[in-house]
Amino acid sequence: MDLLKNALINDVLNTHCSDPFGCLGLHESSTKKGLSLIVWQPEATAIRVLAIDQDTELAKMRQVDDKGLFLAEWPKTQTRFHYRLEITYKDNSTHTLVDPYQFPNTTFVDPSHHQASLYKSQGAIRAGAKVNDELTIQGTRFAVYAPAARSVSVVGDFNAWDGRTHPMSSNGDGIWRLFIPDVNHGARYKFDIRANNGDILPHRSDPYAQRIEQFPSFASVTCFDNKHAWQDDIWVNRPIEDIYEKPMSIYELHIGSWRRKDDNQPLTYLEIKDQLVPYVKEMGYTHVELLPITEYPFDGSWGYQPVGLFAVTSRFGTPEDFKALVDALHQANIGVIMDWVPAHFPADSHGLANFDGSKQYEYPDPKKGWHPEWNSLDLRLWQRACRKLPHQQRGVLVRRIPH
């Protein structure tokens, strides 16, 4: 079949492709007389193909469609190779990138995980594509469960939030995947989802994100930084005593309102650490209980309407800052209990409601789980998208968010 007449190409050009690897990237030509490279860059005016590890030019691509489809061909004597793309855009700027559609294995092979640890293969995960013994291309493997979607793309700062640029691939299990080279720690992203009926939905935050920004972006953030050096070995390795024979005194607090600054702003994780630890120690408490700290958009909910069950709220600082708070409490021989509330979630457009154009997280019948006074929905915990969330979230919390 002529690659340029492949039905998948039409899907790509109309931004509803579910199998971009079937047409984009390097393929055997339709005549089986060589290799063909197809690239879709809607804002490009010219593209050069470069060697993966040096600036040697391998080809100049020709534009074969006014929507931004480019083609390069090599004779049969050419063996398969890895490459970079030097792209010239309509504003005459240039940018060099590694084409993600040459690394299907890194996209489709999930990290090894137990079935109760789905979070280890969902969301944004640091990954690498091995080119040879000397070169591995680092980046991020994105995955999201959206079984009712017609197409899904990753959008973020790395592609100017253009949903045409990075279409994800589905292999029929409801999970959309894509490895994007050179997307590293701290990259902002969301998912651009087209419903099965063709409707383009609002950009969704990642349900498995380990960090989500506050209003107005609510962007998910790749979170691979694990620099905190834990100093709580004495606490972690303490002898397990009979909890029924030892007194327990719990101090419950909401971080956002426990104490405020002079300008009435809440304390950060690091600021509350410096005040809370000596206070709780002096008062003789054995534990602190934190009201919900998983990410939530509405301040007035106090965290009881979460949308990011795998992210500590960013309104008080970074995940590393939160680790420092927990570490300091443990070093002071104070246990930490976190309220865990996988019950109902808000209907905000960036969140879980109608996530892929269908009711993956909520009940289809609003009489079963719609709270008009809160504009929130009950989690349908027996549904596949929800049923393992409580167990998985508990696993992440036990592993010191995010580990």
C-alpha angles and dihedrals in degrees: 000000000000105000091217091055093046111127088231090065089058089051091051093050090050092046098240102101119141096182110042091158087065092070112007123077129025118339140163107268120254090251091049088233098116146325129306126199118202121190129178115206109155095193097044128109098181138010131195121196112224133186113268095241104029142027096260110136113233098178147337110239121224123221111241100175132038089229091070107275115150131190136196127177136198131192124258091263090068114097122211115280143174120249151175128228124227104202127195113201133207091264089056093250118134132214132180120215141164111247109240093207093075092067108064094152093057089049100046105034108087120214112260110268143151116259089248090055101062089144088074091068101032132075122016115340129177109247141166134213113213112223097172140327091287101040133054119170110223123210145116130294110211122200132172133174108234107142096169095051122112091206139351131200133185113237128185148122089298092066102027089256090288110156092200096065107065112030112182126225130238123202095192101271094099093253119115115207140185134163111212116193121228096016102131142171115322098024115147117225148154137182121262105208129189113201122230091258090056098258114144107228127210113273109277128219114233110266088212097043115136091208132028126183124233129249132341100025102029083190119169115237128211107243117196099136109117100162099131110116106214116223099183100097092125090057095043093048097040117132112269106242131191102276091203092060098048124070118248124197117182126200110202120201145163109228094213095058107023093097130350134208123245089268089052092250118139122255119260123238090261094046094048089049091061092051105031100051097057092040095053091043093051092048092053100242119155097200142021121215115207119207110234113312100174111114119287131166102214116070091200092063091065088220098304092117103056126179098175107053093173098048130075108227113273093210088090100037144285130321087254090056090051090051089054090054094051091044092053092050092049091049087055088053092251120137122223123223119185122201108239115204116173091159116104135357135200123261093235112150095241094053141070101296114112084349101178097014091283138074101270097147104021136052115272088221108068090204088070099054118357119119107193093184090060100027086232139130133218117243110249092225097187092057115100094243090054111026097082096038095092094050093043094047090051088053092053093048092049088051092056106260118293106014 
